[in-house]
């Protein structure tokens, strides 16, 4: 039966008062069947790629699983106890916060003025918009190579510029000194993430009606007070969501740190992702690695809940 | 309280010349309406007065100050926008108080003014609500309230009623008029709706393509339009136009075309004589056409095309010769489609326009 006939048939039967019979005739039109058809793929995806690994990591974190060893058993909270006694782990926690919030703040500081600039109309706006998005679309595996060269101890173009401008007088070891390495990782993360921040902010700004800004101008508010009292409160919900995503991405980031420093030097750039990988895969202690990744979960969960609460209150 | 003077105002964008040589003297306490089709430059003119748009050439004076280089906040004006432009995150009270807070008024004074305005507009019970909890009409009241608490020298209205439904629009129109009578503040009001313009304005400025077409009191515009555009724009249904030739028969100036034959009133005969043998545009308002007895010599024949009974009146779309006209007749008239009727027009109710310049003759 074609859909057209189906509809026509249904209609006549509804008129005839045997409404249910029409649905029994085509089983795929039933609500239950439709629900499974539409929600099924997403459910399967979430089940296999999110729920299963999550449950598995909880299970592994409570076990003595090791790479290449088939013999593993339940050990309780031993992995977590060892974690709390591990100074490198606490350094990793600290690094993760420095990395995440350092990146976020700088991204906002760059993204906000950029979004304001992009919110005006000027010649070549589309071109500029495209250029700004480039860092976001280049695969990190590629761009990190470029950054590695820029931070290279011998060939660093950044050092060359800074020295030519007489800002520094000897070549800095960007990836070799603890403080500098963290800056380097943050710089690359900011570079990769600021288009996202700018686009979110720009979307937020375009949502502020021009008339409202003009009303504020006539009401006597200058640029700063317009931003504080009018623009910022209006874009706050969008800003929150953008920030939420951005922070979660940074917090769970693996690739930019791994590709640039692999957590070194002296573990000073290790974040949760890289440290877990190092312990769990490289060192083979899967149980311990799983415990590290799980440590992120309550932190992020609390953060997300607080943000969403704030958002709902808006 | 202040007069507003626009001297030779021009606005040019890259390729568009939006406002051309606008000269306008708006008196103290006057309510002036700028009206015209979209793109006529009326909103741009208003925005130049507000300071939201730069002036390409000319001078704007508010009170006795040239305000060309003053930012909007220093011009002592308040504006009501088409989309209300309320601050969505603030309560009604804060919306109205914002301008006063920015100007560092004392809290007690702000409170007093907001309450006064709220009473005046009947929105006292809404003060704690947010804009999204208000209806369109209530929002517009708040927007007006935000303007009046400031006690500005001039009110600027940018199509403030166009987002309201028809019934509410009529109601708010009356309220705005009452408000203006009470506050006696100079007001400039932009609209594309000629009914709003006619009902609200002490004087109405008709604009088209950036030019002012005519400035005058509503009935003056209606009775003596300066050109064909104003004649057609003011009044609903619009004035009927037909091309016709001027002739003279036995000392009487007559305008004819196939199907139409009307005498020219003695008051206009002299001016019309100059057009003898030429084509002019004849204009007749729908209400000036009457059903006539079939033997009236000055009348003309028409065939009914469409009948629109509106209750208080009936609109007849009729064919006169090659042209289609609308006649507004008494509700008692019983006309049928395709019926032949005879219409008559009082000669002194006719308008004539130069076919080339479109200026009134």
Interface residues (C-beta under 8 A of the other chain):
Chain A: X209 X211 X212 X214 X215 X216 X217 X218 X219 X220 X221 X222 X225 X229 X230 X233 X234 X236
Chain B: X50 X51 X52 X71 X72 X73 X77 X78 X79 X81 X82 X83 X84 X85 X86 X87 X88 X89 X90 X98 X99 X102 X103 X146 X150
